[in-house]
Amino acid sequence: MEIPTEKASLFYEVYGTGPRHLFLFHGAGQDHTLFLPLTQALKQEYTCYAFDIFFHGQSHWLPIDQTITPSQWQKLIGILCERHGIETFEVLGYSIGSRFALTTLMMFEQRVRRLILIAPDAITISPWYKLATGTAAARWLFKKIVQHPGIFFKLADVLTVILPAQQRRFRFALRQMDTAEKRERIYRSWTTFRKLAFSPRSIAAVLKAHNIGLTVIVGKSDVVIPPQTANRLLRLVPNHTLHTLLAGHNRLIAEITENSTQYFG
């Protein structure tokens, strides 16, 4: 299904027939099909709405040189809720998809019943993200690196030698940047989504004001989004549920699917 507006085309699929509504947002380099096994496991309890985030799958952000704002995202989700008659819902965001989950929370705070964050990248912003997107000059340089990746590959080789403890993280980054299509997608996603971010304090205030449940799932072996990333938010929301799995970044969704009743009971 598709939600078209003058600036966007947001694609999603609906799975299951359960009484609870669950919005699902995937990570970088993926699409809504990441969640197919999970939606099958949850189909009796939930009606799931699995989205393609922009620059992934079949979703398109048309003004590619403009950032998407929370109010623009609010318009799209508002159309979805009206189309399907959704009053309240739960939200799950994985990795960069946490930006869309958190924006949905902040724009629909009275309608969200539970927030599930899996290896979230939008709570504690990494130094690399700040370096690449924090200023107009940095974004210009980031674009040049995307267009001329030899600079990036040489830098990665040097950093691998200087920082051997970070080798797994650099290998992941290289896999995300090894084709022109991937590099363009990373550049567009990082720069276009940069306004979809909120301070832990503001997130915590909304969660507590509306008694919204918070579940955070991290991987003990995750070198992409380290497990301590969510600690600042968790300290501000005492009534949370934290699951630390013996898994790396790419295995988290599979691990959750295999034991779905533990996380969605």
C-alpha positions as a Markdown table, in Angstrom:
| # | Residue | x | y | z |
|---|---|---|---|---|
| 1 | Met | 0.0 | 0.0 | 0.0 |
| 2 | Glu | 1.1 | 3.6 | -0.5 |
| 3 | Ile | 0.5 | 7.0 | 1.0 |
| 4 | Pro | 1.2 | 9.6 | -1.6 |
| 5 | Thr | 1.7 | 13.3 | -0.8 |
| 6 | Glu | 3.2 | 16.2 | -2.7 |
| 7 | Lys | 6.6 | 15.5 | -1.1 |
| 8 | Ala | 6.6 | 11.8 | -0.4 |
| 9 | Ser | 5.5 | 8.3 | -1.3 |
| 10 | Leu | 5.4 | 6.1 | 1.8 |
| 11 | Phe | 5.0 | 2.4 | 1.2 |
| 12 | Tyr | 3.8 | -0.2 | 3.7 |
| 13 | Glu | 2.2 | -3.6 | 4.0 |
| 14 | Val | -0.4 | -4.8 | 6.5 |
| 15 | Tyr | -0.1 | -8.3 | 8.1 |
| 16 | Gly | -2.2 | -10.1 | 10.6 |
| 17 | Thr | -5.6 | -9.5 | 12.0 |
| 18 | Gly | -5.0 | -9.1 | 15.7 |
| 19 | Pro | -6.8 | -6.4 | 17.8 |
| 20 | Arg | -3.6 | -4.5 | 18.7 |
| 21 | His | -1.9 | -2.3 | 16.1 |
| 22 | Leu | 1.9 | -2.3 | 15.7 |
| 23 | Phe | 4.0 | 0.0 | 13.4 |
| 24 | Leu | 7.4 | -1.4 | 12.3 |
| 25 | Phe | 10.4 | 0.5 | 11.0 |
| 26 | His | 13.4 | -1.3 | 9.7 |
| 27 | Gly | 17.1 | -0.4 | 9.7 |
| 28 | Ala | 19.6 | 0.9 | 7.0 |
| 29 | Gly | 19.9 | -1.1 | 3.8 |
| 30 | Gln | 16.7 | -3.1 | 4.5 |
| 31 | Asp | 13.0 | -2.9 | 3.7 |
| 32 | His | 9.7 | -3.9 | 5.2 |
| 33 | Thr | 10.3 | -7.6 | 4.4 |
| 34 | Leu | 12.7 | -7.7 | 7.3 |
| 35 | Phe | 9.7 | -8.1 | 9.6 |
| 36 | Leu | 7.8 | -10.8 | 7.6 |
| 37 | Pro | 8.7 | -13.7 | 10.0 |
| 38 | Leu | 7.9 | -11.5 | 13.0 |
| 39 | Thr | 4.5 | -10.5 | 11.6 |
| 40 | Gln | 3.7 | -14.1 | 11.1 |
| 41 | Ala | 4.5 | -14.9 | 14.7 |
| 42 | Leu | 2.3 | -12.0 | 15.9 |
| 43 | Lys | -0.6 | -12.3 | 13.5 |
| 44 | Gln | -3.1 | -13.5 | 16.1 |
| 45 | Glu | -2.4 | -10.7 | 18.5 |
| 46 | Tyr | -1.5 | -7.8 | 16.3 |
| 47 | Thr | -2.3 | -6.1 | 13.0 |
| 48 | Cys | 1.2 | -5.1 | 11.8 |
| 49 | Tyr | 2.0 | -2.2 | 9.5 |
| 50 | Ala | 5.5 | -2.7 | 8.1 |
| 51 | Phe | 7.0 | 0.3 | 6.4 |
| 52 | Asp | 9.7 | 1.0 | 3.9 |
| 53 | Ile | 11.6 | 4.0 | 5.3 |
| 54 | Phe | 12.5 | 6.6 | 2.7 |
| 55 | Phe | 15.3 | 5.8 | 0.2 |
| 56 | His | 14.6 | 2.1 | 0.9 |
| 57 | Gly | 12.3 | -0.3 | -0.8 |
| 58 | Gln | 9.4 | 1.4 | -2.5 |
| 59 | Ser | 9.2 | 4.6 | -0.4 |
| 60 | His | 10.5 | 7.8 | -1.9 |
| 61 | Trp | 11.2 | 11.3 | -0.4 |
| 62 | Leu | 10.8 | 13.5 | -3.4 |
| 63 | Pro | 12.7 | 16.7 | -2.4 |
| 64 | Ile | 15.9 | 14.7 | -1.9 |
| 65 | Asp | 18.0 | 17.8 | -0.9 |
| 66 | Gln | 15.6 | 18.8 | 1.9 |
| 67 | Thr | 15.3 | 17.2 | 5.3 |
| 68 | Ile | 12.1 | 15.6 | 6.5 |
| 69 | Thr | 10.6 | 17.3 | 9.5 |
| 70 | Pro | 8.5 | 15.8 | 12.3 |
| 71 | Ser | 5.4 | 17.7 | 11.2 |
| 72 | Gln | 5.8 | 16.2 | 7.6 |
| 73 | Trp | 6.0 | 12.8 | 9.1 |
| 74 | Gln | 3.0 | 13.5 | 11.3 |
| 75 | Lys | 0.9 | 14.2 | 8.2 |
| 76 | Leu | 1.8 | 10.8 | 6.7 |
| 77 | Ile | 1.0 | 8.8 | 9.8 |
| 78 | Gly | -2.2 | 10.8 | 10.3 |
| 79 | Ile | -3.3 | 9.7 | 6.8 |
| 80 | Leu | -2.5 | 6.1 | 7.7 |
| 81 | Cys | -4.5 | 6.2 | 10.9 |
| 82 | Glu | -7.5 | 7.7 | 9.2 |
| 83 | Arg | -7.3 | 5.2 | 6.4 |
| 84 | His | -7.3 | 2.2 | 8.7 |
| 85 | Gly | -9.4 | 3.6 | 11.5 |
| 86 | Ile | -6.5 | 3.3 | 14.0 |
| 87 | Glu | -7.0 | 5.1 | 17.4 |
| 88 | Thr | -4.1 | 3.7 | 19.4 |
| 89 | Phe | -1.0 | 1.8 | 18.5 |
| 90 | Glu | 2.4 | 0.5 | 19.4 |
| 91 | Val | 5.6 | 1.4 | 17.7 |
| 92 | Leu | 8.8 | -0.6 | 17.0 |
| 93 | Gly | 12.0 | 1.0 | 15.6 |
| 94 | Tyr | 15.1 | -0.9 | 14.7 |
| 95 | Ser | 18.5 | 0.9 | 14.2 |
| 96 | Ile | 17.9 | 4.0 | 12.0 |
| 97 | Gly | 14.2 | 3.1 | 12.0 |
| 98 | Ser | 14.2 | 4.3 | 15.7 |
| 99 | Arg | 14.2 | 7.8 | 14.3 |
| 100 | Phe | 10.7 | 7.2 | 12.7 |
| 101 | Ala | 9.5 | 5.4 | 15.8 |
| 102 | Leu | 10.5 | 8.2 | 18.1 |
| 103 | Thr | 9.1 | 10.8 | 15.8 |
| 104 | Thr | 5.8 | 8.9 | 15.7 |
| 105 | Leu | 5.8 | 8.8 | 19.5 |
| 106 | Met | 6.5 | 12.6 | 19.8 |
| 107 | Met | 3.8 | 13.5 | 17.2 |
| 108 | Phe | 1.2 | 11.1 | 18.5 |
| 109 | Glu | 1.9 | 11.0 | 22.2 |
| 110 | Gln | -1.7 | 10.5 | 23.2 |
| 111 | Arg | -2.2 | 7.6 | 20.9 |
| 112 | Val | 1.0 | 5.5 | 21.4 |
| 113 | Arg | 0.6 | 2.7 | 24.0 |
| 114 | Arg | 4.0 | 1.2 | 23.8 |
| 115 | Leu | 7.4 | 2.1 | 22.4 |
| 116 | Ile | 9.9 | -0.7 | 21.4 |
| 117 | Leu | 13.4 | 0.3 | 20.5 |
| 118 | Ile | 15.8 | -2.2 | 19.1 |
| 119 | Ala | 19.5 | -1.1 | 18.9 |
| 120 | Pro | 18.3 | 2.5 | 18.5 |
| 121 | Asp | 20.6 | 4.9 | 16.8 |
| 122 | Ala | 18.7 | 8.1 | 17.6 |
| 123 | Ile | 19.1 | 8.4 | 21.4 |
| 124 | Thr | 22.8 | 8.9 | 21.7 |
| 125 | Ile | 24.1 | 10.3 | 18.5 |
| 126 | Ser | 27.4 | 8.8 | 17.4 |
| 127 | Pro | 30.4 | 11.1 | 16.9 |
| 128 | Trp | 30.6 | 9.9 | 13.3 |
| 129 | Tyr | 27.1 | 11.0 | 12.6 |
| 130 | Lys | 27.7 | 14.4 | 14.1 |
| 131 | Leu | 30.9 | 14.7 | 12.1 |
| 132 | Ala | 29.2 | 13.8 | 8.8 |
| 133 | Thr | 25.9 | 15.8 | 9.2 |
| 134 | Gly | 26.4 | 18.5 | 11.8 |
| 135 | Thr | 27.1 | 21.4 | 9.6 |
| 136 | Ala | 26.6 | 22.4 | 5.9 |
| 137 | Ala | 30.4 | 22.1 | 5.4 |
| 138 | Ala | 30.4 | 18.6 | 6.9 |
| 139 | Arg | 27.5 | 17.5 | 4.7 |
| 140 | Trp | 29.3 | 18.9 | 1.6 |
| 141 | Leu | 32.4 | 16.9 | 2.5 |
| 142 | Phe | 30.3 | 13.8 | 3.2 |
| 143 | Lys | 28.8 | 14.1 | -0.3 |
| 144 | Lys | 32.2 | 14.4 | -1.8 |
| 145 | Ile | 33.3 | 11.2 | 0.0 |
| 146 | Val | 30.2 | 9.4 | -1.3 |
| 147 | Gln | 31.0 | 10.5 | -4.8 |
| 148 | His | 34.7 | 9.7 | -4.5 |
| 149 | Pro | 34.9 | 6.7 | -2.1 |
| 150 | Gly | 38.6 | 6.1 | -2.5 |
| 151 | Ile | 39.1 | 8.6 | 0.3 |
| 152 | Phe | 36.8 | 6.7 | 2.6 |
| 153 | Phe | 38.4 | 3.3 | 1.9 |
| 154 | Lys | 41.9 | 4.7 | 2.5 |
| 155 | Leu | 40.8 | 6.3 | 5.7 |
| 156 | Ala | 39.1 | 3.1 | 6.9 |
| 157 | Asp | 42.3 | 1.1 | 6.2 |
| 158 | Val | 44.3 | 3.6 | 8.3 |
| 159 | Leu | 41.8 | 3.6 | 11.2 |
| 160 | Thr | 41.7 | -0.2 | 11.2 |
| 161 | Val | 45.5 | -0.1 | 11.9 |
| 162 | Ile | 45.3 | 2.7 | 14.4 |
| 163 | Leu | 42.2 | 1.4 | 16.2 |
| 164 | Pro | 42.3 | -2.4 | 15.9 |
| 165 | Ala | 39.5 | -2.8 | 18.6 |
| 166 | Gln | 37.1 | -1.1 | 16.1 |
| 167 | Gln | 37.8 | -3.5 | 13.2 |
| 168 | Arg | 34.4 | -5.1 | 13.3 |
| 169 | Arg | 32.7 | -1.6 | 13.2 |
| 170 | Phe | 34.8 | -0.6 | 10.2 |
| 171 | Arg | 34.1 | -3.8 | 8.4 |
| 172 | Phe | 30.4 | -3.1 | 8.8 |
| 173 | Ala | 30.8 | 0.4 | 7.5 |
| 174 | Leu | 32.7 | -0.8 | 4.5 |
| 175 | Arg | 29.9 | -3.3 | 3.7 |
| 176 | Gln | 27.4 | -0.4 | 3.9 |
| 177 | Met | 29.5 | 1.7 | 1.5 |
| 178 | Asp | 30.8 | -0.9 | -1.0 |
| 179 | Thr | 28.6 | 0.2 | -4.0 |
| 180 | Ala | 27.5 | 3.5 | -5.4 |
| 181 | Glu | 23.8 | 2.7 | -4.6 |
| 182 | Lys | 24.6 | 1.9 | -1.0 |
| 183 | Arg | 26.7 | 5.1 | -0.6 |
| 184 | Glu | 24.0 | 7.3 | -2.0 |
| 185 | Arg | 21.4 | 5.7 | 0.2 |
| 186 | Ile | 23.5 | 6.2 | 3.3 |
| 187 | Tyr | 24.2 | 9.8 | 2.4 |
| 188 | Arg | 20.5 | 10.6 | 1.7 |
| 189 | Ser | 19.3 | 8.8 | 4.8 |
| 190 | Trp | 21.8 | 10.4 | 7.2 |
| 191 | Thr | 21.3 | 13.9 | 5.9 |
| 192 | Thr | 17.6 | 13.8 | 5.2 |
| 193 | Phe | 16.6 | 12.1 | 8.5 |
| 194 | Arg | 18.8 | 14.3 | 10.8 |
| 195 | Lys | 15.9 | 16.4 | 12.1 |
| 196 | Leu | 14.1 | 13.2 | 13.3 |
| 197 | Ala | 15.9 | 13.3 | 16.6 |
| 198 | Phe | 14.9 | 14.2 | 20.2 |
| 199 | Ser | 16.7 | 14.6 | 23.5 |
| 200 | Pro | 16.4 | 11.7 | 25.9 |
| 201 | Arg | 14.8 | 14.2 | 28.4 |
| 202 | Ser | 12.0 | 15.1 | 26.0 |
| 203 | Ile | 11.4 | 11.5 | 25.1 |
| 204 | Ala | 11.2 | 10.5 | 28.8 |
| 205 | Ala | 8.8 | 13.3 | 29.6 |
| 206 | Val | 6.3 | 12.1 | 27.0 |
| 207 | Leu | 6.6 | 8.5 | 28.1 |
| 208 | Lys | 6.0 | 9.4 | 31.7 |
| 209 | Ala | 3.3 | 11.9 | 31.0 |
| 210 | His | 1.2 | 9.4 | 29.1 |
| 211 | Asn | 2.2 | 6.2 | 31.0 |
| 212 | Ile | 3.6 | 4.7 | 27.7 |
| 213 | Gly | 5.4 | 1.5 | 28.1 |
| 214 | Leu | 9.1 | 1.4 | 27.0 |
| 215 | Thr | 10.9 | -1.7 | 25.9 |
| 216 | Val | 14.6 | -1.5 | 24.8 |
| 217 | Ile | 16.3 | -4.5 | 23.2 |
| 218 | Val | 20.1 | -4.4 | 22.6 |
| 219 | Gly | 22.8 | -6.8 | 21.6 |
| 220 | Lys | 25.7 | -7.5 | 23.9 |
| 221 | Ser | 27.9 | -8.2 | 20.8 |
| 222 | Asp | 26.5 | -5.2 | 18.8 |
| 223 | Val | 29.5 | -3.1 | 17.5 |
| 224 | Val | 27.2 | -0.9 | 15.3 |
| 225 | Ile | 24.9 | 0.4 | 18.0 |
| 226 | Pro | 26.6 | -0.5 | 21.4 |
| 227 | Pro | 24.3 | -1.7 | 24.1 |
| 228 | Gln | 25.0 | 1.3 | 26.4 |
| 229 | Thr | 23.6 | 3.7 | 23.7 |
| 230 | Ala | 20.2 | 3.7 | 25.4 |
| 231 | Asn | 21.5 | 4.1 | 29.0 |
| 232 | Arg | 20.7 | 7.8 | 29.3 |
| 233 | Leu | 17.1 | 7.4 | 28.3 |
| 234 | Leu | 16.7 | 4.3 | 30.5 |
| 235 | Arg | 18.0 | 6.3 | 33.6 |
| 236 | Leu | 15.3 | 8.9 | 32.9 |
| 237 | Val | 12.5 | 6.3 | 32.6 |
| 238 | Pro | 12.7 | 4.0 | 35.7 |
| 239 | Asn | 9.6 | 1.9 | 34.6 |
| 240 | His | 11.2 | 0.3 | 31.5 |
| 241 | Thr | 12.0 | -3.1 | 30.3 |
| 242 | Leu | 15.5 | -3.8 | 29.0 |
| 243 | His | 16.5 | -7.0 | 27.2 |
| 244 | Thr | 20.2 | -7.5 | 26.5 |
| 245 | Leu | 20.6 | -10.4 | 24.0 |
| 246 | Leu | 23.7 | -12.4 | 23.2 |
| 247 | Ala | 23.6 | -11.3 | 19.6 |
| 248 | Gly | 25.2 | -8.8 | 17.2 |
| 249 | His | 23.4 | -6.0 | 15.3 |
| 250 | Asn | 22.2 | -8.1 | 12.4 |
| 251 | Arg | 20.8 | -11.0 | 14.5 |
| 252 | Leu | 18.6 | -9.0 | 16.8 |
| 253 | Ile | 15.3 | -9.2 | 14.8 |
| 254 | Ala | 15.8 | -12.9 | 14.2 |
| 255 | Glu | 16.4 | -13.6 | 17.9 |
| 256 | Ile | 13.3 | -11.6 | 18.8 |
| 257 | Thr | 11.2 | -13.4 | 16.3 |
| 258 | Glu | 12.3 | -16.8 | 17.6 |
| 259 | Asn | 11.1 | -15.9 | 21.1 |
| 260 | Ser | 8.3 | -13.4 | 20.2 |
| 261 | Thr | 6.1 | -14.3 | 23.1 |
| 262 | Gln | 8.8 | -13.1 | 25.5 |
| 263 | Tyr | 8.8 | -9.6 | 24.0 |
| 264 | Phe | 5.2 | -9.2 | 22.9 |
| 265 | Gly | 3.3 | -10.9 | 25.6 |
